[in-house]
Amino acid sequence: MAEQTDLLILGGGTGGYVAAIRAAQAGLSVTIVEKNKLGGTCLHRGCIPTKALLRSAEVFDTINKASEFGIESTSEHVVNFKKIQERKQSIIDQLHGGVQGLCKKNKIKVLEGEGAILGPSIFSPVSGAVAVTFNDKSKEEEIIVPKNVIIATGSTPRTLPNLPLDEKDILSSDGMLELEELPKSIVIVGGGVIGVEWASLLNSLGVDVTIVEFLDRLLINESSTISRQLKKSLEAKGIKILLSSKVESAKVGKGQVEVAIEGKDTLTVDKVMVAIGRSPKVEGLGLQNTSVKYNERGIEVNEFYQTTEGHIYAIGDCIPTMQLAHVAMKEGELAVDHLLGETIEPLNYTNVPRGVYTNPEVASVGYVKDNVPEGKKVKIGTFNFAGNGKSLVYGAKEGFVEVIRDVETDDLLGVSIIGPHATDLIAESSTAMYLDASPLEIGEAIHPHPTLTEVIQEAALDTYGKAIHK
């Protein structure tokens, strides 16, 4: 007889396990089907490992600038990439153990394998029963009949037909994380978040880096002034950036890769990284057995994450929303709240904070000045980190903050930051937008001195022409 459960979740990544915990806390019986490891892309192949590498790069940068702070050394510091990778893995392992412990604590059943959704059958009069094929081939396939299903299968790295991934010479972000030694040179195809983060950390560790971006600027979804500043900062560190450029081919031979770029000289490098985004995982889930609609952009859902079959939900990277771990978490919580019958407010994706962990960091929330809705009259306030005491103390005076105010309503429409600790600083602005605070309220609130937060305070006041130190 098929096993029954209240909720079955396909995928134990960030969105999936958070949804599972929320449901278990509400008293539901929950089963997760996960092919690889709990924590998914974010924990094992994305957010956490890359930030661990970036932190090592940041420490190396700091050591190399120690003399600016009056700290001198007669010894030379070198990069031990094997130890950097080991440290990265130890962080992943610790967090993975934590997620496993949370699932055990909340009595969540975790099945290691793959699940395929079945159509109406002897097991269920409606679509939604799931056939589980276990990684352990000695186990027989199991049929589970849940009252609700949440699909949280995530995404995989994209590539182009002329850039076939072999994860040895032409690599995705997955392959990059498995490198045993640093290349001497690399071409990164793509100037989005993944591309610029890898460019920043590899450059800091001594790799000769070239970014090739098809569009006319880096980070196309951020403020154009932020993009220009980031380009300037990365180029000052020695990173070569080719904008409005198209890679025609990458030919592997004799331990190097020849990269042909339309209208430009061919580049010969040790490795090529393809960083042009990620594709939703929607194939092999049995969706063709259901009326659930999906395409290359992902699974179609309504504002409550229901598919066309109301008891089947989908969240995270497999739906066409923002591919961010914290977005997947929130979508998972909201999907569970909805299936529990609670009243929920749909997520406002414009007001989701976004972060880029380059050096300098970039972060934003709300609108950027390039996408403010037409017809809105706005005032943009700015303030440079060079005018902030804490920035000078830390030797990190590069960058600025932009604050956008709606002149008619006095609403805070958006905040963009490039500079030290931007990905942490953005939380104040995100909270302010959630609480519907005005820029004036941010400006009038007492900020401790000296802190980096004063830059946001000054930029907010500048939207009224009231910045004190400008």
KEGUSE-21833 format. One line per 10 residues: for each residue x, y, z of C-alpha. Coordinates in steps of 0.02 Angstrom, whole numbers, plus 32768, in hexadecimal, padded with zeros to 4 digits. Example, Ala and Ser with C-alpha at 12.3 -4.5 7.8 and 13.67 -1.06 7.14 Angstrom:
2
8267,7F1F,8186 | 82AC,7FCB,8165 .
This chain:
470
8000,8000,8000 | 8041,80AF,7FD4 | 8081,811A,8064 | 801B,81B3,8096 | 805F,825C,80CD | 801C,830C,80E1 | 80A4,835F,8079 | 8129,831E,8004 | 81B3,8394,7FCA | 821A,836F,7F30 .
82C3,83BA,7F57 | 8319,83DA,7FFD | 8371,847B,7FCF | 835B,8521,8028 | 82A6,8537,7FF4 | 8278,8481,800D | 82BD,8463,80BB | 827D,850B,80FC | 81CF,84E0,80BB | 81DE,8435,810D .
820A,847E,81B6 | 817D,84FE,81AD | 8100,8473,8184 | 8143,83FF,820C | 8137,848B,828C | 807E,8497,825F | 8066,83DE,8283 | 8069,8397,81D3 | 80BF,82F4,81A7 | 8146,8322,8129 .
81B3,82C1,80B0 | 8244,8309,804C | 8287,82B1,7FB3 | 8338,82EB,7F8D | 83AE,82A0,7F0C | 844F,82E8,7F52 | 8464,8340,7FF9 | 83F1,83A9,8065 | 8418,8461,804D | 841B,845A,7F8F .
8477,84D0,7F1C | 8486,855F,7F99 | 84DE,84F9,801D | 8546,8485,7FB2 | 8563,84DB,7F09 | 8532,8591,7F1C | 851D,8612,7FA6 | 8581,85C4,8033 | 8618,857A,7FD8 | 8633,8614,7F6C .
8628,8688,8002 | 86A5,861B,805E | 871E,862F,7FCC | 86FA,86EA,7FC4 | 8723,86FB,807C | 87CC,86A8,8061 | 87EB,8720,7FD1 | 87B9,87B3,8040 | 8832,877D,80C8 | 88BE,8770,8048 .
8894,881E,8008 | 889A,8861,80BB | 8944,8810,80DC | 898A,885A,803C | 8952,8908,8074 | 898D,88F4,8127 | 8A1B,8971,8110 | 8999,89F9,80F1 | 8961,89DE,81A5 | 8A11,89E4,81E9 .
8A23,8927,81F6 | 8AC3,88EB,81A3 | 8B02,883B,8186 | 8BA4,87F6,8141 | 8B53,8752,810D | 8AF3,8735,806C | 8A42,86F3,8075 | 8A0A,8677,7FF1 | 8964,8629,7FBE | 894D,8573,7FF2 .
88B6,8549,7F88 | 88A9,8499,7FCE | 8890,84E0,807D | 8816,8561,803B | 87AF,84D5,7FEF | 87BA,846F,808F | 877B,8502,80F4 | 86EC,851A,807A | 86BC,8463,8089 | 86C2,8465,8147 .
8645,84F5,8149 | 85D3,8498,80D1 | 85DE,83F9,8139 | 85B4,8455,81DA | 851C,84AA,818E | 84E5,8409,8139 | 84E9,83B1,81E0 | 8480,843E,8228 | 83FB,842B,81A1 | 83F7,836E,81BC .
83E2,838C,8276 | 8352,8406,825A | 82F6,8388,81ED | 830F,8300,826E | 82D8,8374,82FB | 8238,839D,829C | 8217,82E5,8271 | 8225,8303,81B6 | 823E,8265,8151 | 82CA,8276,80D2 .
82D4,81FD,803F | 8374,81FA,7FD9 | 8340,81E7,7F25 | 82D7,8232,7E9A | 821C,824D,7E95 | 81A7,824E,7DFF | 80F5,828D,7E0B | 8072,8214,7DCC | 7FCD,823C,7D78 | 7F26,81F8,7DB6 .
7F3D,8140,7DDF | 7F0B,80B4,7E53 | 7F6D,810F,7EDA | 7F11,81B5,7ECB | 7E7B,81F4,7E66 | 7EDB,8296,7E44 | 7F8D,82BC,7E0F | 800B,82CA,7E9B | 803F,821D,7ED1 | 80FD,8212,7EC7 .
8167,817F,7E91 | 820D,8182,7EED | 82A5,812E,7E9F | 832D,811C,7F24 | 83E6,813F,7F0E | 8400,8098,7F64 | 83D3,8024,7ED5 | 83B4,7F95,7F4D | 8315,7FED,7F84 | 8276,7FD7,7F20 .
8218,806C,7EDB | 819C,80B5,7F57 | 80F7,810C,7F36 | 80C7,819A,7FAB | 801C,81ED,7FA8 | 8026,829C,7FF4 | 7F96,8315,8012 | 8005,839F,7FCC | 80A5,83A7,7F67 | 8127,8433,7F61 .
81A1,842E,7ECF | 8246,847D,7F02 | 82C0,842F,7E88 | 832B,84C9,7E6C | 8395,84ED,7DD3 | 8433,84BC,7D74 | 84BA,8527,7D21 | 8494,855F,7C6F | 850C,855E,7BDE | 850D,8583,7B24 .
851A,8509,7A91 | 85C5,854E,7A64 | 8603,853B,7B18 | 85E8,8483,7B45 | 860F,8465,7BFC | 868D,83DE,7C26 | 86AA,841C,7CD9 | 8764,840A,7CBA | 8796,8495,7C41 | 86EC,84E6,7C20 .
8695,84ED,7CC8 | 85F4,8523,7D1A | 85F2,8566,7DCC | 85DC,84B1,7E05 | 867F,847E,7DB3 | 86DA,8517,7DF3 | 86B6,84E3,7EA6 | 870C,843C,7E89 | 87B1,8486,7E49 | 8847,843B,7EA0 .
88BB,84C7,7E6C | 88A7,8578,7E2D | 88BD,859B,7D74 | 8938,8621,7D41 | 88B8,8671,7CCC | 87FE,8665,7CAB | 8777,86AF,7C3C | 86D0,86C2,7C94 | 863E,86C8,7C1A | 85B8,8733,7C6C .
85BD,87D2,7CD3 | 8528,87AC,7D42 | 852D,8784,7DFD | 8583,86DB,7DEE | 8602,8719,7D70 | 863A,87B5,7DCE | 8644,875A,7E76 | 86B7,86D6,7E2D | 871C,875A,7DD3 | 8735,87B9,7E75 .
876D,8724,7EDD | 87DE,86D8,7E56 | 8832,877F,7E37 | 8855,8794,7EF1 | 88A5,86E7,7EF4 | 8919,8715,7E65 | 88BF,86D5,7DCA | 88C4,873A,7D28 | 8809,8758,7D08 | 87AA,8795,7C6F .
86ED,87AE,7C73 | 8692,87A4,7BCC | 85E1,87EC,7BD6 | 8566,87EF,7B45 | 8506,8886,7B89 | 8549,8937,7B99 | 8566,8933,7C55 | 8581,88C3,7CEB | 84F1,8896,7D60 | 8469,88CC,7CE8 .
83E3,88C8,7D70 | 843D,8942,7DE2 | 844D,8A00,7DD7 | 84B4,8A37,7D41 | 8521,8AA3,7DB2 | 8541,8A0C,7E22 | 856F,89A6,7D87 | 85EA,8A2A,7D4D | 863A,8A37,7DF9 | 864C,897A,7E05 .
869E,8974,7D59 | 8715,89FE,7D8C | 873F,89A5,7E30 | 875C,88FB,7DE0 | 87C7,8944,7D55 | 8830,89A1,7DD6 | 8857,88F7,7E23 | 8892,88B6,7D7B | 87F8,885D,7D3A | 87DE,8873,7C7F .
8729,8893,7C4E | 86E6,8884,7B9C | 8634,88C8,7B8E | 85C0,88B8,7AF7 | 8627,881F,7AC7 | 85F4,8774,7A87 | 8655,86D3,7A9F | 8652,8672,79FB | 86AC,85D5,7A34 | 8720,8587,7AB4 .
8797,8502,7A73 | 87F3,8492,7AEE | 88A1,8456,7AC5 | 8947,842E,7B1C | 890F,8468,7BC7 | 88CD,8510,7B8E | 882F,8558,7B42 | 8829,85CD,7AAD | 8795,8644,7ABE | 875B,8699,7A1E .
86FE,873C,7A3C | 86A0,8791,79AF | 8703,8825,796C | 878F,8812,79EB | 8832,87B4,79FE | 882C,86FE,7A32 | 8855,86E1,7AEA | 88BA,864A,7B24 | 889A,861B,7BD9 | 88A5,8587,7C4F .
87EA,857C,7C73 | 8743,85C1,7C3A | 86B2,85D9,7CB2 | 8602,85EA,7C6F | 8598,8659,7CE1 | 84FD,8686,7C7C | 8478,8655,7CFA | 841B,85B9,7D2F | 838D,8553,7CE4 | 82FC,850E,7D4C .
82F6,8453,7D6A | 824D,8420,7D23 | 8273,8385,7CBE | 8267,82D6,7D05 | 81E9,8307,7D8B | 8153,82B5,7D39 | 80FF,835C,7D16 | 80C6,8319,7C6D | 8054,82A4,7CD0 | 7FF8,833A,7D19 .
7FA4,83D8,7CDC | 802F,8441,7D2A | 806D,84C3,7CAE | 8127,84DE,7C96 | 81A6,8516,7C16 | 825F,8541,7C09 | 8246,85D1,7C84 | 81FF,855E,7D09 | 815B,8523,7D54 | 80C7,8599,7D4B .
807C,85C7,7DF4 | 8003,8646,7E3A | 802C,86C6,7EC1 | 8019,863D,7F45 | 8090,85C6,7EE8 | 8005,8550,7EB3 | 8016,84FF,7E09 | 7F7E,84DE,7D9B | 7F5E,844B,7E0F | 7F37,84A3,7EB3 .
7F83,841F,7F26 | 8029,8424,7ECA | 8097,84BB,7EF2 | 8140,84F2,7EAD | 81C2,8566,7EF7 | 8275,85A2,7EE1 | 82E1,859B,7E47 | 826B,8525,7DEA | 81EA,85B2,7DD8 | 8205,8655,7D77 .
8229,86C6,7E0C | 82CC,8708,7E55 | 834F,867E,7E65 | 8387,86A9,7F15 | 8392,8636,7FAC | 8336,86AE,801F | 82AC,86BE,7F9E | 8299,8600,7F96 | 828F,85FB,8055 | 8204,867C,805A .
81A6,862A,7FCB | 81AE,8585,8028 | 8169,85D3,80C7 | 80DC,862B,8068 | 80AE,858D,8007 | 809E,852A,80A8 | 803A,85B5,80FC | 7FC4,85B5,8068 | 7FA8,84FA,8064 | 7F85,8504,811F .
7EF8,857D,80F7 | 7F49,8617,8142 | 7F30,86C4,80F7 | 7FD2,86FF,80A8 | 800E,879A,804F | 8061,8775,7FA7 | 811B,8796,7FA2 | 814F,883F,7F5B | 81E6,880E,7EF3 | 8219,88C2,7ED5 .
823F,88D6,7F8D | 82AC,883A,7F9C | 835F,8867,7FCD | 83E7,8830,7F54 | 84A1,881B,7F73 | 8540,8805,7F0D | 85D9,87CE,7F70 | 8662,881C,7F08 | 86E8,888E,7F4F | 869D,8910,7F5F .
85F4,88C3,7F87 | 8553,88F6,7F31 | 84A3,88F0,7F7B | 83FA,8939,7F56 | 8342,8933,7F82 | 82AB,897C,7F2A | 82BD,89DA,7E87 | 8361,8A15,7E3E | 8364,8ABC,7DE7 | 8360,8A69,7D3B .
82B9,8A0E,7D56 | 8251,8A89,7DBC | 819F,8A7F,7D75 | 817C,8B00,7CF0 | 8121,8B99,7D30 | 8165,8B93,7DE0 | 81BD,8C32,7E18 | 8252,8C00,7E80 | 82E5,8C4C,7EDA | 8387,8BE8,7EE5 .
83F8,8C06,7F79 | 84AD,8BCB,7F7C | 853D,8BC2,7FF5 | 85EE,8B81,7FDD | 8646,8B0A,8054 | 86DD,8B7E,8043 | 867F,8BF9,80B1 | 8661,8B7A,813C | 86D5,8B6A,81D2 | 86C3,8AAE,81E9 .
86E7,8A91,812F | 878A,8AF2,813D | 87B9,8A95,81DC | 87A0,89F0,8183 | 87FC,8A2A,80E7 | 8761,8A08,807F | 872C,8AB0,803D | 86F8,8A74,7F90 | 8641,8A7E,7F5D | 859F,8AD8,7F86 .
84E7,8AC7,7FB2 | 8452,8AFC,7F48 | 83A8,8B18,7F98 | 830B,8B34,7F2F | 8279,8B98,7F77 | 81CD,8BAE,7F2A | 81B5,8C6B,7F31 | 80F7,8C63,7F31 | 80DC,8BD9,7FB2 | 8180,8BE7,8012 .
8193,8B2A,8001 | 823B,8AD5,8001 | 8244,8A85,7F54 | 82F0,8A38,7F54 | 83A0,8A33,7F99 | 843E,89FE,7F3E | 84E9,89EA,7F8E | 8597,89C6,7F4E | 861C,89C3,7FD4 | 8657,896B,8072 .
85DC,88F1,80C1 | 8552,8926,8048 | 84FD,887B,8055 | 84E9,8893,8111 | 84BE,894B,810A | 842C,892F,8094 | 83C7,88DC,811F | 83A0,8986,816E | 8355,89C4,80CB | 82F8,8922,80AD .
82AA,892B,815A | 8280,89E3,8140 | 8223,89BA,80A0 | 81C6,8929,80F4 | 8190,899F,8180 | 8164,8A28,8102 | 81E1,8AA3,814B | 8207,8B41,80EB | 82B8,8B79,80C1 | 82A1,8C06,813F .
827D,8B88,81C9 | 831D,8B2B,819C | 837B,8BD0,819D | 8334,8C0A,8244 | 8350,8B64,829D | 83F0,8B6C,8304 | 847A,8B05,82B6 | 8511,8AD7,8321 | 85B3,8B32,82FA | 8628,8B02,82B1 .
85D2,8A7B,8249 | 85BA,8A56,8191 | 84FE,8A67,81AA | 8512,8B23,81AF | 852E,8B1F,80F3 | 847A,8AE3,80DC | 843C,8B67,8156 | 8495,8BF2,80F7 | 8458,8BB4,804D | 83A6,8BAD,808F .
83B2,8C5F,80CF | 83FE,8C94,8029 | 8359,8C6C,7FD2 | 831A,8D08,802D | 83BB,8D6B,8019 | 83DC,8D56,80D3 | 8479,8CE9,80D8 | 84EA,8D2C,8162 | 8594,8CF8,8122 | 857C,8D16,8069 .
